[in-house]
Amino acid sequence: MSEPIGSLCVLPDERHEHWVVGICQGGGRKLVLRRFESKDKAAEWAIEERGRRCGRDDMSLTIHFPDDCPCHGSGSTW
């Protein structure tokens, strides 16, 4: 599977203390948008963010979770 560049990813942070919503940048890098205490809250915000972004750009945007997202690199940026 190739990296979902430009897609939203809901993943645990490096220490597995929080969940992050980020945008896949390719090469294992992601731009972290927000951090959450739980996967449910992160997923809820990602769905809302997808709606905001898709409504603005009239495009489709996929949300990936750990089981289908290859963005597991340590190159997270804010």
C-alpha positions as CSV (number, residue, x, y, z in Angstrom):
1,M,0.0,0.0,0.0
2,S,1.3,3.4,-0.9
3,E,1.2,6.3,1.6
4,P,-2.1,8.2,1.6
5,I,-0.4,11.6,1.0
6,G,-2.8,14.4,1.8
7,S,-5.2,12.2,3.7
8,L,-6.1,12.6,7.4
9,C,-4.6,10.0,9.7
10,V,-5.7,9.2,13.3
11,L,-2.8,7.5,15.0
12,P,-1.3,7.1,18.5
13,D,1.6,9.4,19.3
14,E,5.1,8.1,19.6
15,R,4.7,7.3,23.4
16,H,1.1,6.0,22.9
17,E,-0.1,8.6,25.5
18,H,-2.3,10.5,23.1
19,W,-4.0,10.2,19.8
20,V,-3.1,12.6,17.0
21,V,-4.9,13.7,13.8
22,G,-2.5,14.6,11.1
23,I,-2.1,15.0,7.4
24,C,0.1,12.4,5.7
25,Q,3.1,14.1,4.1
26,G,4.7,11.0,2.5
27,G,8.0,9.4,3.5
28,G,6.6,8.5,6.9
29,R,6.1,12.2,7.8
30,K,2.8,13.7,9.0
31,L,1.8,17.2,9.9
32,V,0.1,17.0,13.3
33,L,-3.1,19.1,13.5
34,R,-4.4,18.2,16.9
35,R,-3.8,15.8,19.9
36,F,-6.5,14.1,21.9
37,E,-6.9,12.0,25.0
38,S,-8.8,9.2,23.3
39,K,-9.1,7.6,19.9
40,D,-12.9,8.3,19.9
41,K,-12.4,12.1,20.3
42,A,-9.6,12.1,17.7
43,A,-11.9,10.3,15.2
44,E,-14.8,12.6,15.9
45,W,-12.6,15.7,15.3
46,A,-11.1,14.1,12.1
47,I,-14.6,13.5,10.7
48,E,-15.5,17.2,11.4
49,E,-12.2,18.4,9.9
50,R,-12.8,16.3,6.8
51,G,-16.2,18.0,6.4
52,R,-14.6,21.4,6.8
53,R,-11.9,20.7,4.3
54,C,-14.1,18.9,1.8
55,G,-16.8,21.6,1.9
56,R,-14.1,24.3,1.3
57,D,-12.4,22.5,-1.6
58,D,-15.2,20.4,-3.0
59,M,-13.0,17.3,-2.8
60,S,-12.9,13.8,-1.3
61,L,-10.7,13.2,1.8
62,T,-10.1,9.8,3.4
63,I,-9.5,9.2,7.1
64,H,-7.0,6.5,7.9
65,F,-6.6,4.6,11.2
66,P,-3.6,2.6,12.5
67,D,-4.9,-0.6,10.8
68,D,-4.8,1.0,7.3
69,C,-2.4,3.9,7.5
70,P,1.3,3.5,6.7
71,C,2.2,6.9,8.2
72,H,4.1,5.6,11.2
73,G,7.3,7.6,10.8
74,S,8.8,9.8,13.5
75,G,8.8,12.9,11.4
76,S,5.8,14.6,13.0
77,T,5.7,18.4,12.8
78,W,3.2,20.9,14.2
